[in-house]
Amino acid sequence: MKNKKAQTTLFIIAAILIAVVLGVFIIFRGEILQNIPGFEGDKANPDLFLKEKLRPNIEKTIDTMGLQGGYMSNPFNFTFTFSSEGNPTDISYLCYTQMNYLPCVSQEPMLINHLESEIKNEIAVEVENGFNDLLVAFEDDGYVVDAKYNGFNVKLEKGRVLIDIDCDLKLTKNDESTQYNNFKIIILSKFYDLALVAQEIASQEAKYCNFEYIGYQLIYPEFSIDQFRMDNSVKIYTIKSKKTGEVFRFAVRSCVIPTNII
């Protein structure tokens, strides 16, 4: 009889422990999802989830490209160290000629398209991984997930970067289904606006061997433009958004007059 009572007591204790563990797991799992952006409250927000996942890498990519003339990596550059920065930067040429006296030739006449392509190549793995992380988060939240990832596009627009993710996503929970066909992730940035100014500078350097950056700032006071000359051969332009502090910097070699002429 004592053995049976002892076994019954052990079963009761085991059942209580299992119930406690399950309860703690459910509560802890709920707290984890509550702390994930896009999973606050009763309704999931996949756009917010993806935005918070992708934003750090997108912003880092834009910052790097801005300092390097619109490229993540480009062998056709001028390496220079600004005293305020300490480390050398490979600054890409957006307008260049090897010949003396002649105007430069634009290296990226379709600059915006190039920047969009460069960003897309850099963040491609991150976007797909972010989408897969989203699916896992939905599954952890109790959804049945049916999904297909079809790629994405990058669009630079005034005041923002748009990431348009093409996907087919069906979520089912408690006999209710929700269908998504794409996600649009918007990152606020002045990168497009700065690139338009850079494109205008390169265009005028190609036409007139010069750019009146002081006068341009009077017309467009939201930008700060600095021109740094190197030995009368290379100019480094730095365009800065006064509102956000974002920078676009590039190099130009145009209409060079040799200094060794008597």
ABEGO torsion letter per residue (X at the ends): XAAAAAAAAAAAAAAAAAAAAAAAAAAAAAAAAAABBGABEABBBAAAAAAAAAAAAAAAAAAAAAAAGGBABBABBBBBBBAAAGBBBBBBBABBBABBGBBBBBABABAAAAAAAAAAAAAAAAAAAAAAAAAAAAAAAGBBBBBBBAEBBBBBBBGBBBBBBBBBBBBBBGGBBBBBABBBBBBBBAAAAAAAAAAAAAAAAAAAGBBBAAAAAAABAABBBBBBBBGGABBBBBBBBAAAGBBBBBBBBBGBBBAABX
